[in-house]
Amino acid sequence: MQQYKYGGITIKGISAEKAANVLYDIRERHSKDDVHVIVKEAKLTTHPFHNTIYADNEQIAAYKHRLEIARQIIKSIIVINEGIETRAFLNVMRNKDGELTMNGREAEESYYMDTDYCLKDEELSNYQLKRAKEEMKYFKKKYSNLVALKKVMDAIDELIAI
């Protein structure tokens, strides 16, 4: 028997299993889980996803969308130095006590800093290394069933151990 849990956004009052079943139903009716269909169907106030997707009024939603576009602009800038490509800016999150955190849900503030600065500052460099290791663990967990990636998984194990 399959079990479900949320791995990101959660829908208040709805189990991960029920959310998955809603998505399976949409895929069955439309041959795929298309975000446009999900948003359209969620307009109905009786839809299980309505309060999550339409929690904000249009003005707030538009502002949040603009913030997301700004984040995408920041993330899209790549520095090429001697043929090596690197993101120009790295995300930094701090909790209410001003401490660095990797948990976006507990982050009181989130901002981007110049990659070179982050890597020269010991605290920020260690923070970015820890975040990179967490992303590798997530990648490994997500793709652990792909036997063709065994060498990659082994390399991740070695890197995480550093």
Secondary structure, DSSP 4 states (H G I P E B T S, - for coil): ------SS---TT--HHHHHHHHHHHHHHHSS--HHHHHHHTTSTTSTTHHHHT-S-HHHHHHHHHHHHHHHHHHH-EEEETTEEEESEEEEEE-TTS-B-S-TTT-SEEEEEEHHHHHHSHHHHHHHHHHHHHHHHHHHHHTTT-GGGHHHHHHHHHHHH-
